[in-house]
Amino acid sequence: MDFPKLISTRDVPQQFLKSAFLAGHVPYKSLSNDPKLSYRLYIPPEHLNGNPSDTGHKLPLAVVIHGTRPSDRSKEPQLPVLPLVVVIHGTGRTSDTLNALAPWSHAHPCAILAPLFPGGLDGPNDLDSYKTLSSKSLRSDLALLSILDSEVSERWPGIATEKIFLIGFSGGGQFAHRFFYLYPERLHAVSIGAPGRMTRLDNTLNWPQGIKDVQEKFGRSLFVDKLHAVKEIQFVVGEDDNVVHGGDEFWKWLEGVRRKKGGKGDDERYGQLGPMRAGRLQMARQMIQEWNGIGVEVRFDVVPGVAHNSNGVLDVVKNFLEPLVSQVYDKRSEVAE
């Protein structure tokens, strides 16, 4: 028996989607065009439209669930296409945020996507290559776009991938704000959590410190006025997240290691990003002031009693996302009716 090259939710009866690992917790899958990368999803089964019709009006759920005839199922309402929240991991590369958002996605219908950019891509000690979007071995921006446009959109047609909600904490916050710079047209909203090092909108500094060489590095221009199109931007930092990671001595030691090894190979990552020079709360305030100066409005949430802890700020992130995700879902519900 011949099976389709890629089995999508269109090929599976609605009641079998979870058993086929196409709904609920979807296990890590390697990225087809770059198998060293992978991604996983959480999709609330009761909200997933497995086979949205071309017309966008009716979904033949009654056939697979109740065995009714086409004339009977025409009255069945179609489930709307699900909004997508993309979670970018920090340096520790845990799934804590996706797991914490899974129950939430049932009450606030959306799918959750978590890419995994493993360590060691730029050398045995590399932990940071994905954060800058472009390194000697990785274009993490293109990897995410490939996951969205070539994989999720094909396998899960009931998930909206053309525009996403992007969130990231720490190293994920570094990725998130840089992706926002380059691809604002792909974002409904972005939540930037406590990045340790940031890219300024400075045309005198090369990437990732500034944006001078963006065209050369990414093959696309960065237009500051296009950033204004993203109306919902959150910066979230713990009130006590205002110390330099590892302390000044750590960064001095790290620089010594880099010099000893000639600043080559996997240790180039330290030179690309540079050392962390200030606490995350201080950096966030400086960046928000810079963005406000060019008309980019930001919601700034400082969470009392929290240091550098993604779980500690997650309720505030959910509070930011809830009305936005619901608004997109409700609009899609109106189209589906």
KEMIKOL-21214 format. One record per residue (C-alpha): residue number from 0; z, y, x. Coordinates in steps of 0.25 Angstrom, whole numbers, m for minus. Each point is the difference from the previous one (the first is absolute). Layout:
(r NUM (Z Y X))
...
***
This chain:
(r 0 (0 0 0))
(r 1 (m4 14 5))
(r 2 (11 11 0))
(r 3 (m3 14 1))
(r 4 (1 6 14))
(r 5 (11 10 m5))
(r 6 (8 m4 m12))
(r 7 (4 12 m8))
(r 8 (8 2 m12))
(r 9 (m13 m1 m8))
(r 10 (m1 m15 3))
(r 11 (14 m4 m4))
(r 12 (6 m1 m14))
(r 13 (10 11 m3))
(r 14 (11 m10 m2))
(r 15 (m3 m6 14))
(r 16 (0 13 8))
(r 17 (15 m2 5))
(r 18 (m2 m15 3))
(r 19 (m13 4 8))
(r 20 (9 10 8))
(r 21 (m9 12 m5))
(r 22 (12 6 m8))
(r 23 (14 2 3))
(r 24 (4 m2 15))
(r 25 (m14 m1 7))
(r 26 (2 m6 14))
(r 27 (m5 6 12))
(r 28 (m16 m1 2))
(r 29 (m7 3 13))
(r 30 (m10 12 m1))
(r 31 (m14 m7 0))
(r 32 (m7 10 10))
(r 33 (13 1 9))
(r 34 (8 m13 m1))
(r 35 (11 5 9))
(r 36 (4 9 m12))
(r 37 (5 m4 m13))
(r 38 (6 5 m13))
(r 39 (8 m5 m12))
(r 40 (2 5 m14))
(r 41 (9 0 m12))
(r 42 (m7 0 m14))
(r 43 (8 0 m13))
(r 44 (m7 m12 m7))
(r 45 (2 6 m14))
(r 46 (m7 13 4))
(r 47 (m12 m6 7))
(r 48 (m13 1 m6))
(r 49 (m7 m12 7))
(r 50 (m14 2 m6))
(r 51 (m2 14 m4))
(r 52 (m13 2 m8))
(r 53 (m12 8 5))
(r 54 (1 9 m12))
(r 55 (15 2 2))
(r 56 (3 m2 m15))
(r 57 (4 m14 m2))
(r 58 (6 m12 8))
(r 59 (m2 m14 m5))
(r 60 (14 m5 3))
(r 61 (0 m7 m14))
(r 62 (m10 m11 5))
(r 63 (8 m4 12))
(r 64 (14 1 m6))
(r 65 (m2 m3 m15))
(r 66 (m14 m7 0))
(r 67 (m5 9 m10))
(r 68 (m15 3 m3))
(r 69 (m6 13 5))
(r 70 (0 5 m14))
(r 71 (15 m1 0))
(r 72 (3 6 14))
(r 73 (m8 12 m3))
(r 74 (13 6 m6))
(r 75 (8 m2 13))
(r 76 (4 12 7))
(r 77 (m4 1 15))
(r 78 (10 2 10))
(r 79 (m2 12 9))
(r 80 (m4 m1 14))
(r 81 (13 1 9))
(r 82 (3 12 9))
(r 83 (2 m5 14))
(r 84 (12 4 9))
(r 85 (m3 m2 15))
(r 86 (13 m2 9))
(r 87 (m2 2 15))
(r 88 (11 m7 8))
(r 89 (8 6 11))
(r 90 (1 m5 14))
(r 91 (9 m11 m4))
(r 92 (m11 m6 m9))
(r 93 (9 m5 m11))
(r 94 (m4 m2 m15))
(r 95 (13 6 m5))
(r 96 (m7 11 m8))
(r 97 (m10 m9 m7))
(r 98 (10 m9 m4))
(r 99 (9 11 m5))
(r 100 (m12 6 m8))
(r 101 (m4 m13 m6))
(r 102 (10 0 m12))
(r 103 (m3 15 m2))
(r 104 (m15 m3 m1))
(r 105 (3 m7 m13))
(r 106 (7 12 m7))
(r 107 (m10 10 6))
(r 108 (m13 m8 0))
(r 109 (m7 0 14))
(r 110 (m4 m10 11))
(r 111 (6 1 14))
(r 112 (m8 m2 12))
(r 113 (6 m2 14))
(r 114 (m9 m1 12))
(r 115 (6 m6 13))
(r 116 (m4 6 13))
(r 117 (6 m10 10))
(r 118 (6 5 14))
(r 119 (m7 m4 13))
(r 120 (m14 5 m4))
(r 121 (m1 10 12))
(r 122 (8 m9 9))
(r 123 (12 m9 0))
(r 124 (10 11 m2))
(r 125 (m8 8 m10))
(r 126 (7 4 m13))
(r 127 (m7 13 m3))
(r 128 (m15 m1 0))
(r 129 (m1 0 m15))
(r 130 (7 13 m2))
(r 131 (m10 9 6))
(r 132 (m12 m6 m8))
(r 133 (m8 m2 12))
(r 134 (3 m7 13))
(r 135 (m8 m8 10))
(r 136 (1 m13 m8))
(r 137 (2 5 m14))
(r 138 (m5 10 m11))
(r 139 (11 m2 m10))
(r 140 (m6 10 m9))
(r 141 (m12 m8 m1))
(r 142 (8 m13 m2))
(r 143 (7 6 m12))
(r 144 (m13 5 m6))
(r 145 (m6 m14 2))
(r 146 (12 m7 m7))
(r 147 (m2 10 m12))
(r 148 (m15 0 m1))
(r 149 (m4 m14 5))
(r 150 (11 m9 m4))
(r 151 (10 5 m11))
(r 152 (m11 6 m8))
(r 153 (m8 m13 1))
(r 154 (11 m10 m2))
(r 155 (8 9 m10))
(r 156 (m10 8 m9))
(r 157 (12 4 m9))
(r 158 (6 8 11))
(r 159 (m4 14 3))
(r 160 (m4 2 15))
(r 161 (m8 13 0))
(r 162 (12 9 0))
(r 163 (14 m5 4))
(r 164 (15 4 1))
(r 165 (3 m1 15))
(r 166 (15 m1 5))
(r 167 (5 m3 14))
(r 168 (14 2 7))
(r 169 (2 2 15))
(r 170 (m12 m6 7))
(r 171 (m6 m1 m14))
(r 172 (2 15 m2))
(r 173 (m8 3 12))
(r 174 (m12 m8 m5))
(r 175 (2 6 m14))
(r 176 (m1 14 4))
(r 177 (m12 m2 10))
(r 178 (m7 m8 m11))
(r 179 (2 12 m10))
(r 180 (m6 9 11))
(r 181 (m13 m8 1))
(r 182 (m1 m6 m15))
(r 183 (6 9 m10))
(r 184 (m11 m4 m10))
(r 185 (6 m14 0))
(r 186 (14 4 m4))
(r 187 (6 3 m14))
(r 188 (13 3 8))
(r 189 (7 m2 13))
(r 190 (14 m2 4))
(r 191 (3 2 15))
(r 192 (14 m6 4))
(r 193 (7 5 13))
(r 194 (m11 m1 10))
(r 195 (5 0 15))
(r 196 (m13 7 5))
(r 197 (m10 8 m7))
(r 198 (m14 6 1))
(r 199 (m1 15 m1))
(r 200 (m11 7 m7))
(r 201 (m3 6 14))
(r 202 (m15 2 4))
(r 203 (5 2 15))
(r 204 (6 m14 1))
(r 205 (m7 m14 1))
(r 206 (4 m11 m10))
(r 207 (11 m4 m3))
(r 208 (7 12 4))
(r 209 (m10 9 m6))
(r 210 (m14 0 m7))
(r 211 (m9 5 10))
(r 212 (m9 m12 3))
(r 213 (1 m6 m14))
(r 214 (m15 0 m2))
(r 215 (m2 m7 13))
(r 216 (11 m10 m2))
(r 217 (m3 m4 m14))
(r 218 (m14 4 m3))
(r 219 (5 9 m12))
(r 220 (4 14 m1))
(r 221 (14 5 m5))
(r 222 (m1 11 m10))
(r 223 (14 7 m2))
(r 224 (m5 5 m14))
(r 225 (m2 m14 m4))
(r 226 (15 m3 2))
(r 227 (3 9 m12))
(r 228 (m7 m10 m9))
(r 229 (12 m9 1))
(r 230 (10 6 m9))
(r 231 (12 m10 2))
(r 232 (5 0 14))
(r 233 (14 m5 3))
(r 234 (8 1 13))
(r 235 (13 m8 m1))
(r 236 (10 0 11))
(r 237 (15 m4 1))
(r 238 (10 11 2))
(r 239 (5 m7 12))
(r 240 (m13 m4 6))
(r 241 (0 11 10))
(r 242 (2 m7 13))
(r 243 (m10 m4 11))
(r 244 (m3 m15 m1))
(r 245 (7 m7 11))
(r 246 (5 14 6))
(r 247 (m6 8 11))
(r 248 (4 m10 10))
(r 249 (m9 m11 m6))
(r 250 (m12 9 0))
(r 251 (2 3 15))
(r 252 (2 m15 3))
(r 253 (m13 m3 m8))
(r 254 (m8 11 8))
(r 255 (5 m6 13))
(r 256 (m5 m14 m4))
(r 257 (m13 6 m4))
(r 258 (m2 7 14))
(r 259 (4 m12 7))
(r 260 (m11 m8 m7))
(r 261 (m10 11 3))
(r 262 (m1 5 m15))
(r 263 (m10 m11 m3))
(r 264 (m2 m12 m9))
(r 265 (9 m1 m11))
(r 266 (9 11 5))
(r 267 (m11 10 m4))
(r 268 (6 1 m13))
(r 269 (12 8 5))
(r 270 (m10 10 5))
(r 271 (m8 1 m12))
(r 272 (11 3 m10))
(r 273 (10 6 10))
(r 274 (15 m1 0))
(r 275 (8 4 m12))
(r 276 (6 14 3))
(r 277 (8 3 m13))
(r 278 (7 m6 m12))
(r 279 (m9 m4 m12))
(r 280 (7 10 m9))
(r 281 (m3 11 9))
(r 282 (m15 m4 2))
(r 283 (m2 m1 m15))
(r 284 (5 14 m2))
(r 285 (m9 5 11))
(r 286 (m12 m7 m6))
(r 287 (2 4 m14))
(r 288 (1 14 4))
(r 289 (m13 m1 7))
(r 290 (m7 m7 m12))
(r 291 (6 11 m9))
(r 292 (m6 10 9))
(r 293 (m14 m5 m3))
(r 294 (3 m2 m15))
(r 295 (3 m15 0))
(r 296 (12 m1 m10))
(r 297 (10 m11 3))
(r 298 (12 m6 m7))
(r 299 (11 m2 10))
(r 300 (11 m10 m3))
(r 301 (12 0 9))
(r 302 (9 m12 m4))
(r 303 (15 2 2))
(r 304 (8 m9 9))
(r 305 (m13 m8 5))
(r 306 (m4 m1 14))
(r 307 (m13 m7 4))
(r 308 (m1 m11 m11))
(r 309 (m11 m3 m8))
(r 310 (8 m7 m11))
(r 311 (9 13 0))
(r 312 (m11 9 m5))
(r 313 (m8 m10 m9))
(r 314 (6 4 m13))
(r 315 (m5 14 3))
(r 316 (m13 m5 3))
(r 317 (m1 m7 m13))
(r 318 (5 12 m7))
(r 319 (m12 7 6))
(r 320 (m10 m11 m4))
(r 321 (5 m3 m14))
(r 322 (m6 11 m8))
(r 323 (m13 0 9))
(r 324 (m3 m15 m1))
(r 325 (3 1 m15))
(r 326 (m9 11 m2))
(r 327 (m12 m7 6))
(r 328 (3 m13 m7))
(r 329 (2 7 m14))
(r 330 (m14 7 3))
(r 331 (m6 m14 2))
(r 332 (7 m5 m12))
(r 333 (m7 10 m8))
(r 334 (m14 m4 5))
(r 335 (3 m14 m2))
(r 336 (3 1 m15))
***
